[in-house]
Amino acid sequence: MSSSPLPNSPGSPGSPTPSGLSRAEAWRAPLESVLLPIGALLTALFIFGIFCAIAGANPFAVYASIYKAAFGGWSAWQNTLIRAAPLMLTALCTALPARLGLVIIGNEGALVMGGLGAMLVGLGLGTTLPPFAVQLAMGAAGMAAGGLWIMLAGALRHYRGVNETISSLLLNYIAIAFLNHLVEGPLRDSSFITKPSSAELNPANWLGTIPGTRIHFGLFYGLVVCVIAYILIQRTTFGFAARTTGGNIRAAKLAGLPVGKLTLAVCFLGGSAAGLAGMVEIAAVQKRINESLVSNYGYAGILVAFVSRHNPLATVLVAILLGGILASGGILQRSHNLPDATVLVFQGIVFLCVLYSDSLYGKLPWFRADAVSKATL
């Protein structure tokens, strides 16, 4: 004679998992972390559609144009992936310190400093070393410059109690001002009269493209670094210590964890990723230092980090999505008479919706533990 399993038997929906939670409760957090960002994106699409309608454009036609420009063909995919490469790296500048409970938004400044460091090394080495060695040196210089720049914000936070969000934001402006000073003064190339710029990087040291495509090898840098960052945070004792500190800093101190060293190390790693993005932009796209290096990839990386919930692997997918949106700016201007900055409006709407969705975690009745428990009785 068969009988239904008891509520707490191993086969029942409410039975405990090895962690002590019921099966429904164990699925609650992952499901919530997926559905809330999706809901935020759908809400942003709805609000952006209203904006387009007010501007005199058909929202559905705008969405179709964005899709066509981002993913409508191999050429569109190449444009998207070119823009996604630096976004993957700059997103880590926010995502990694977030594991410590820090809100770092100095991504643009770290990218600029990384680009400057890489360019100075590239110009200094010239053809004295093989191109691959020069590119490695440029990458190391870019990572060191970007890492030290963000580590400064972490040091101010830990040792002086300065809010890291404010300090990292202000560091952006300092880095941009420093860039303008150099390209209009010591680094200016008098033979380049279009706008103040440095001398061009030696073509032998340019970052090449994947054969048969326009996609530069910076995409591989982004993919590899995101995978390494995920393993470091999720599969190592260092990452466990960082996550423990972010969860409860007082408990971490009582456990004897070196909170100060962890703060400096994680901030350095996040900044070094954005600095590498600066090197990629210099060696693969710009080929010289000028104001074009300030391309808002750093600010967009903040959005990527928040949408991906600071998960290094999820940043890859979100960066590709946002890279496609950035690639559609031109077609919106040509086909719908919308300003080229419309994509920035879209980014801002998405960012606000994602920030609001963060306040809903654990509060919606469908995901609350008590509601889940009642549903499984």
C-alpha positions as CSV (number, residue, x, y, z in Angstrom):
1,M,0.0,0.0,0.0
2,S,1.6,3.3,-1.1
3,S,1.5,6.4,1.0
4,S,2.5,10.0,0.4
5,P,5.7,11.2,2.0
6,L,5.5,13.0,5.3
7,P,6.2,16.8,5.3
8,N,9.7,16.3,6.6
9,S,10.6,13.1,4.8
10,P,13.5,13.3,2.3
11,G,11.2,13.1,-0.7
12,S,8.8,15.9,0.3
13,P,9.0,19.4,-1.1
14,G,9.5,20.8,2.4
15,S,12.2,18.3,3.4
16,P,15.4,19.9,4.7
17,T,18.5,20.0,2.4
18,P,22.0,19.3,3.8
19,S,22.3,23.0,4.7
20,G,19.2,22.8,6.9
21,L,16.9,24.7,4.6
22,S,13.8,23.2,2.9
23,R,14.1,22.5,-0.8
24,A,11.7,25.4,-1.5
25,E,13.8,27.8,0.6
26,A,17.0,26.6,-1.0
27,W,15.6,27.7,-4.4
28,R,14.2,31.0,-3.1
29,A,17.4,33.1,-3.2
30,P,18.6,31.9,-6.7
31,L,15.2,32.4,-8.2
32,E,14.9,35.8,-6.7
33,S,18.3,36.8,-7.9
34,V,17.3,36.0,-11.4
35,L,13.7,37.2,-11.6
36,L,14.3,40.6,-10.0
37,P,16.9,41.8,-12.4
38,I,14.8,40.5,-15.3
39,G,11.8,42.4,-13.9
40,A,14.0,45.5,-13.6
41,L,15.1,45.3,-17.2
42,L,11.5,44.8,-18.4
43,T,10.4,47.8,-16.4
44,A,13.2,49.8,-17.9
45,L,12.1,48.8,-21.4
46,F,8.6,50.0,-20.7
47,I,9.7,53.4,-19.3
48,F,12.2,53.8,-22.2
49,G,9.3,53.1,-24.6
50,I,7.3,55.9,-23.1
51,F,10.4,58.2,-23.5
52,C,10.6,57.2,-27.2
53,A,6.9,57.8,-27.7
54,I,7.2,61.3,-26.2
55,A,10.2,62.0,-28.5
56,G,8.0,61.1,-31.5
57,A,9.4,57.7,-32.3
58,N,7.6,54.3,-32.4
59,P,8.8,52.4,-29.4
60,F,8.5,49.0,-31.1
61,A,10.4,50.3,-34.1
62,V,13.1,51.6,-31.8
63,Y,13.4,48.2,-30.1
64,A,13.6,46.5,-33.5
65,S,16.4,48.9,-34.6
66,I,18.3,48.2,-31.4
67,Y,18.1,44.5,-32.0
68,K,19.1,44.9,-35.6
69,A,22.1,47.0,-34.8
70,A,23.2,44.8,-31.9
71,F,22.5,41.2,-32.9
72,G,20.9,41.4,-36.4
73,G,23.9,39.9,-38.3
74,W,27.6,38.9,-38.0
75,S,28.7,42.5,-38.6
76,A,26.3,43.7,-35.8
77,W,27.7,41.0,-33.5
78,Q,31.2,42.2,-34.1
79,N,30.3,45.8,-33.2
80,T,28.7,44.5,-30.0
81,L,31.6,42.3,-29.0
82,I,34.1,45.1,-29.6
83,R,32.2,47.2,-27.1
84,A,31.5,44.3,-24.7
85,A,35.3,43.6,-24.2
86,P,36.1,46.7,-22.1
87,L,32.7,46.5,-20.3
88,M,33.6,43.1,-18.9
89,L,36.8,44.4,-17.4
90,T,35.4,47.7,-16.1
91,A,32.5,45.9,-14.4
92,L,34.9,44.0,-12.2
93,C,36.2,47.3,-10.8
94,T,32.8,47.6,-9.1
95,A,31.9,43.9,-8.7
96,L,35.0,42.7,-6.9
97,P,35.1,45.4,-4.1
98,A,31.3,44.9,-3.7
99,R,32.1,41.5,-2.2
100,L,33.7,43.4,0.6
101,G,30.7,45.7,1.0
102,L,32.4,48.6,-0.8
103,V,30.6,50.6,-3.5
104,I,33.4,51.7,-5.9
105,I,32.5,53.8,-8.9
106,G,35.9,55.0,-10.0
107,N,35.9,52.7,-13.0
108,E,36.4,55.5,-15.6
109,G,39.4,56.9,-13.7
110,A,41.0,53.5,-13.4
111,L,40.5,53.0,-17.1
112,V,42.1,56.3,-18.0
113,M,45.0,55.8,-15.7
114,G,45.5,52.3,-17.1
115,G,45.5,53.7,-20.6
116,L,48.0,56.3,-19.6
117,G,50.3,53.8,-18.0
118,A,50.1,51.4,-20.9
119,M,50.8,54.2,-23.4
120,L,53.8,55.5,-21.6
121,V,55.3,52.1,-21.5
122,G,54.5,51.4,-25.1
123,L,56.0,54.7,-26.3
124,G,59.1,54.1,-24.1
125,L,59.8,50.6,-25.3
126,G,59.0,51.2,-28.9
127,T,60.6,48.4,-30.9
128,T,63.4,47.6,-28.4
129,L,61.5,44.3,-27.5
130,P,59.4,41.9,-29.5
131,P,55.8,43.1,-29.9
132,F,54.4,40.4,-27.6
133,A,56.7,41.4,-24.8
134,V,55.8,45.1,-25.3
135,Q,52.1,44.2,-25.1
136,L,52.7,42.2,-21.9
137,A,54.6,45.2,-20.4
138,M,51.8,47.5,-21.5
139,G,49.2,45.3,-19.9
140,A,51.2,45.0,-16.7
141,A,51.6,48.8,-16.6
142,G,47.9,49.4,-17.2
143,M,46.9,47.0,-14.5
144,A,49.3,48.4,-12.0
145,A,48.2,52.0,-12.7
146,G,44.5,51.2,-12.5
147,G,44.9,49.0,-9.5
148,L,46.9,51.6,-7.5
149,W,44.3,54.2,-8.4
150,I,41.4,52.2,-6.9
151,M,43.5,51.0,-4.1
152,L,43.9,54.6,-3.0
153,A,40.1,54.8,-2.5
154,G,40.2,51.6,-0.5
155,A,43.0,52.9,1.7
156,L,41.1,56.1,2.3
157,R,38.1,54.1,3.3
158,H,39.9,51.7,5.7
159,Y,42.5,54.0,7.3
160,R,40.7,57.3,7.3
161,G,37.0,56.4,7.1
162,V,36.5,58.3,3.8
163,N,33.4,57.2,1.9
164,E,34.7,55.1,-0.9
165,T,31.9,56.0,-3.3
166,I,32.6,59.7,-3.0
167,S,36.4,59.3,-3.1
168,S,36.4,57.0,-6.1
169,L,34.0,59.3,-8.0
170,L,36.2,62.3,-7.4
171,L,39.2,60.2,-8.5
172,N,37.5,59.9,-11.9
173,Y,37.7,63.7,-12.4
174,I,41.3,63.8,-11.2
175,A,42.3,61.1,-13.7
176,I,40.6,62.9,-16.5
177,A,42.1,66.2,-15.6
178,F,45.6,64.5,-15.5
179,L,44.9,63.0,-18.9
180,N,44.0,66.4,-20.4
181,H,47.1,68.0,-18.9
182,L,49.4,65.4,-20.4
183,V,47.9,65.4,-23.9
184,E,47.8,69.2,-24.1
185,G,51.4,69.5,-22.7
186,P,54.2,67.0,-22.1
187,L,52.8,64.2,-24.4
188,R,51.3,66.4,-27.1
189,D,52.3,65.4,-30.7
190,S,52.6,68.6,-32.7
191,S,52.2,66.8,-36.0
192,F,48.7,65.7,-35.0
193,I,46.6,68.9,-35.4
194,T,43.0,67.5,-35.3
195,K,42.9,67.5,-31.5
196,P,45.5,67.4,-28.7
197,S,47.0,63.9,-28.7
198,S,50.1,61.9,-28.0
199,A,52.3,60.3,-30.5
200,E,50.9,57.1,-32.1
201,L,51.7,53.7,-30.7
202,N,54.1,51.8,-32.9
203,P,51.9,49.6,-35.3
204,A,54.0,46.6,-34.4
205,N,52.7,46.9,-30.8
206,W,49.0,47.2,-31.7
207,L,46.6,44.6,-30.3
208,G,45.6,42.5,-33.3
209,T,42.2,41.2,-34.4
210,I,40.8,37.7,-34.5
211,P,41.5,36.5,-38.1
212,G,38.6,37.1,-40.4
213,T,36.9,39.5,-38.0
214,R,37.1,43.1,-36.7
215,I,37.0,41.8,-33.1
216,H,40.3,42.5,-31.3
217,F,41.9,40.1,-28.8
218,G,40.8,42.3,-25.9
219,L,37.7,40.2,-25.9
220,F,39.8,37.2,-24.8
221,Y,41.3,39.4,-22.1
222,G,37.9,40.2,-20.8
223,L,36.6,36.6,-20.9
224,V,39.8,35.1,-19.2
225,V,39.9,37.8,-16.5
226,C,36.2,37.3,-15.7
227,V,36.7,33.5,-15.3
228,I,39.8,34.0,-13.1
229,A,37.9,36.5,-11.0
230,Y,35.0,34.1,-10.5
231,I,37.4,31.3,-9.4
232,L,39.3,33.7,-7.1
233,I,36.1,34.9,-5.3
234,Q,34.1,31.7,-5.3
235,R,36.7,28.9,-5.1
236,T,39.6,30.1,-3.0
237,T,40.2,30.9,0.7
238,F,41.1,34.4,-0.3
239,G,37.6,34.8,-1.9
240,F,36.0,33.2,1.1
241,A,37.8,35.7,3.4
242,A,36.6,38.6,1.2
243,R,33.0,37.4,1.2
244,T,33.1,36.9,5.0
245,T,34.4,40.4,5.5
246,G,31.7,41.8,3.3
247,G,29.0,39.9,5.1
248,N,30.0,41.0,8.6
249,I,33.2,43.1,9.1
250,R,33.0,42.9,12.9
251,A,32.8,39.1,12.8
252,A,35.7,39.0,10.3
253,K,37.9,41.1,12.7
254,L,37.0,38.8,15.6
255,A,37.9,35.8,13.5
256,G,41.3,37.4,12.9
257,L,41.0,38.2,9.2
258,P,43.3,40.9,7.9
259,V,40.5,43.3,6.9
260,G,42.9,46.1,5.9
261,K,45.0,43.9,3.6
262,L,41.9,42.3,2.1
263,T,40.4,45.8,1.3
264,L,43.6,46.9,-0.4
265,A,44.1,43.7,-2.3
266,V,40.5,43.5,-3.6
267,C,40.4,47.1,-4.6
268,F,43.7,46.7,-6.4
269,L,42.4,43.7,-8.3
270,G,39.2,45.5,-9.3
271,G,41.2,48.6,-10.4
272,S,43.7,46.5,-12.3
273,A,40.8,45.0,-14.4
274,A,39.7,48.4,-15.4
275,G,43.3,49.4,-16.0
276,L,43.6,46.5,-18.4
277,A,40.5,47.8,-20.2
278,G,42.4,51.1,-20.7
279,M,45.3,49.2,-22.2
280,V,43.0,47.4,-24.5
281,E,41.4,50.6,-25.7
282,I,44.8,52.1,-26.4
283,A,46.4,49.1,-28.1
284,A,43.4,48.0,-30.0
285,V,41.2,51.0,-30.7
286,Q,42.6,54.5,-30.1
287,K,46.3,53.8,-30.9
288,R,47.2,57.1,-29.2
289,I,46.2,59.0,-26.0
290,N,43.6,61.8,-26.3
291,E,40.3,62.8,-24.9
292,S,38.6,59.9,-26.8
293,L,39.9,57.6,-24.1
294,V,37.1,58.9,-21.9
295,S,34.5,56.9,-23.7
296,N,32.1,56.2,-20.7
297,Y,33.0,52.5,-20.6
298,G,33.9,52.9,-17.0
299,Y,30.5,54.4,-16.1
300,A,28.7,51.7,-18.1
301,G,30.7,49.1,-16.3
302,I,29.0,50.2,-13.0
303,L,25.7,49.3,-14.6
304,V,27.0,46.0,-15.8
305,A,28.2,45.1,-12.3
306,F,24.9,45.9,-10.6
307,V,22.7,44.2,-13.2
308,S,24.9,41.1,-12.9
309,R,24.6,41.1,-9.1
310,H,28.4,41.4,-8.9
311,N,28.9,37.9,-10.4
312,P,32.0,37.9,-12.6
313,L,30.6,35.3,-14.9
314,A,27.2,37.0,-15.3
315,T,29.1,40.2,-16.2
316,V,30.0,38.6,-19.5
317,L,26.4,38.2,-20.6
318,V,25.3,41.6,-19.3
319,A,28.3,43.2,-21.0
320,I,27.3,41.7,-24.3
321,L,23.8,43.0,-23.8
322,L,24.9,46.5,-22.9
323,G,27.5,46.4,-25.7
324,G,24.7,45.8,-28.2
325,I,22.8,48.8,-26.8
326,L,25.8,51.0,-27.1
327,A,26.3,49.8,-30.7
328,S,22.8,51.0,-31.6
329,G,23.3,54.7,-30.9
330,G,24.0,55.5,-34.6
331,I,21.0,53.8,-36.0
332,L,18.6,55.4,-33.6
333,Q,19.9,58.8,-34.7
334,R,19.7,58.0,-38.5
335,S,16.4,56.0,-38.5
336,H,14.3,57.6,-35.8
337,N,15.7,61.1,-35.5
338,L,16.6,60.5,-31.9
339,P,19.7,62.0,-30.3
340,D,22.8,59.8,-30.3
341,A,22.7,60.2,-26.5
342,T,19.4,58.2,-26.4
343,V,21.3,55.1,-25.4
344,L,22.7,56.9,-22.4
345,V,19.2,57.7,-21.4
346,F,18.3,54.1,-21.7
347,Q,21.4,53.2,-19.6
348,G,20.3,55.6,-16.9
349,I,16.7,54.2,-16.8
350,V,18.1,50.7,-16.5
351,F,20.4,51.7,-13.7
352,L,17.6,53.4,-11.7
353,C,15.3,50.4,-12.1
354,V,18.1,48.0,-11.1
355,L,18.9,50.1,-8.0
356,Y,15.2,50.1,-7.0
357,S,15.0,46.4,-7.5
358,D,17.8,45.9,-5.0
359,S,15.5,47.3,-2.3
360,L,13.0,44.5,-3.0
361,Y,15.2,41.6,-2.1
362,G,13.5,39.5,0.6
363,K,10.5,41.8,0.7
364,L,8.2,40.4,-2.0
365,P,5.7,38.0,-0.6
366,W,6.5,35.3,-3.3
367,F,10.1,35.1,-2.1
368,R,9.8,35.6,1.6
369,A,10.8,32.6,3.7
370,D,7.5,32.6,5.7
371,A,5.4,32.5,2.4
372,V,7.6,29.7,1.0
373,S,7.1,27.7,4.2
374,K,3.3,28.1,4.1
375,A,3.2,27.0,0.5
376,T,5.0,23.8,1.3
377,L,2.8,22.8,4.2
